[in-house]
Amino acid sequence: MTRLLPIENNPAMARDPNTQAIVSINSDELAQARLAKKKRRKAAAEQEQLKQDVDLLKNELSEMKDLLKKLIEK
């Protein structure tokens, strides 16, 4: 692996001399970013599950209304 070159005035960043890319070398920030991403994905999954649950309840309630209307008509 190529040795990264430090960036002046920013100890958390370094430059890859082969690609000239600037990369973060702060492992704490990287861990925090990964944790934040994991939390966002979990929250989005929970929100999607809640949406599906609400849709299911709406459908079931509609079916119950239809059944009640049929019972009243008889």
HELIX and SHEET records of a PDB file:
HELIX    1   1 SER A   27  GLU A   73  1                                  47    
SHEET    1   A 3 LEU A   5  ILE A   7  0                                        
SHEET    2   A 3 ASN A  10  ARG A  15 -1                                        
SHEET    3   A 3 ILE A  22  SER A  24 -1                                        
END                                                                             
